[in-house]
Amino acid sequence: MPANLGQSVFDGGLEFPAMLVHRGALAHNVATMAAFARDHGMELAPHAKTHMSPEIAAMQLAAGAWGLTVATPRQAQTVRGFGVRRIMVANQVVDPAGLTWAAHELERDPEFEFLSFADSTAGVDILAGHAGPRPFRVLVELGHEGGRAGCRSVKELLELAAHVQVTPGVELAGVAGYEGGLKSSDEVRDYLGSLQEAVEHLRVRNPILTVGGSQWFDVIGRELVATQARILLRSGAYVTHDDGFYRERTPFNRIEGELRPALEVWAHVLSTPEPGLAIVGMGKRDAPYDEGLPIPRRGGVTIVKMQDQHTVVRATGLKPGDLLAFGISHPCTAFDKWRLLPLVDRDYRVVGTISTKF
């Protein structure tokens, strides 16, 4: 536990800049998405790339998560160290070292479950070539035109599924998709229809169908309700939400409910070199900027630009030593900048620590 447990972050014991995690918002978000999945007959396999935190992972699993999703074998090894029994790598895995680790782990622990995607016979053959006594369980991935990965048609996917089923060392587990890059609910519905068609034609018992789920989980909840498959939702950013990118895109803008921003960056004003201009001690190393700049919590403050360790703002009435708070946009590139984050209550008293293992 932190040395300043129970103290206010403003009592002088915390160095700034600092990214804080609000306990109430974090707990609310975990509970909200767990309830949404449960109420719609789905299960959560939260994407741990967002946080890579053992404390947050424990919260998600305690709330009923199926397991955790990751993006790479290295992340899989890390979250396995958190004690996670089920891991899904939401990518086609071709890394020999990562596959060797996974094969050994499957052999070592009969209760360990490991899933990964495939969208080509070449990818399937790489998996098969590194399999141990237990086969690698494969989710054949269906993409869409312009998408980042996946077979481009149901026909192509079913041909790949047939290849999996005749290849020693791999086992067909179901279908995977990612709808996050689609622009409208109509496009998402059409894509989900193709995923359903693919599942219906698979010759596999108790198939899994996994989808992304951060921007369109309301549509997914409606469209996949009757699908004869185990639906695994891989939502990740929901856990801390944000004040920018996902605030604008959350399905809770369309349906009842809410997610709450749980991350906040505080930093000192370092300099006011000319009227109306201030330099804040927070930069690209401290806060995300890839999906929008941080959002000032104080009125009248406008960010001009961010540099490595500084943020230039337009504002009046600031002086060196003032503390400013900023919301963030895009949590998936926020956590990786910090190894330890204070967990605070509504009065900004430190109640714990969130660690990250990137």
Secondary structure, DSSP 8 states (H G I E B T S, - for coil): --TTTTSBTTSS-S-SSEEEEEHHHHHHHHHHHHHHHHHTT-EE--BGGGT--HHHHHHHHHTT---EEESSHHHHHHHHTTT-SEEEEEEE---HHHHHHHHHHHHH-TT-EEEEEE-SHHHHHHHHHT--SS-EEEEEEE--TT-SSSBSSHHHHHHHHHHHHTSTTEEEEEEEE--TT--SHHHHHHHHHHHHHHHHH---SS-EEEE--SS-HHHHHHHTTT-SSEEEE---GGGT--SSHHHHH-GGGTSS------EEEEEEEEEEEETTEEEES--TTTS--TTS--EESSTT-EEEEE-SS-EEEE-SS--TT-EEEEE-S-GGGTGGG-SEEEEE-TT-BEEEEEE---
